[in-house]
């Protein structure tokens, strides 16, 4: 489930970016005459609307879920909508923003799903109620899950904030005609704050505090969680190496 929530998005957006670059020449903007000539439809505006609808529907469905795993699955639709904000632009900044967000999303989303799978193995369930008091009973798991929820919401100082920053910056940079799309994106991020922090609420403020403290029995579990949590935190304030790597990758990708 965790793999399927990330891999298809990465492949899909890579294919879309590559397709638009190939079909529409220099790959600078979908507002070019060559693009508008296709049935004379306002494709950039249509794709902007599709982005807004995708993120909104994803969030509205996610907010109704009782299962944390289902919530994460439906919220991934909203994250696809955030990345789609940059598709109508097809500027270098837009493609850069998508690549940055995909990289950050990889760590935080896989981490959140891994925690859910771990909790499910311990409690036999994946609902919000199964997380009651887990922040006290399993402090290490509680801290990393809180970090992943912060990052998925897009709050600083996490990788998710940096990813959204580049996406929203590209949209705003594209001009006033896309300001409304940035506003919809911010509004949806606020909506997501509710259901992501619902997990944190159940871990720390619902149920009784455990008198015993548990740590992951397996070193592998600890290693996997740390390998996903550390980049999620560090890339929120020290992201220059990642930004440089994405820039170099973008040059290679566009030159293919």
Secondary structure, DSSP 8 states (H G I E B T S, - for coil): -HHHHHHHHHHHHHHHHHHHHHHTTT-S-TTSHHHHTSTT--HHHHHHHHHHHHHHHHHHHHTT-SBHHHHHHHHHHHHHHHHHTTTTT-SHHHHHHHHHHHHHHHHHHHHHHHHHHHHHHHHS--BGGGGTTHHHHTHHHHHHHHHHHHHHHT-TTSHHHHHHHHHHHHHHHT-GGGHHHHHHHHHHHHHHHHHHHHHHHHHHTSS---SS----S-HHHHHHHHHHHHHHHHTTT--HHHHHHHHHHHHHHHH-
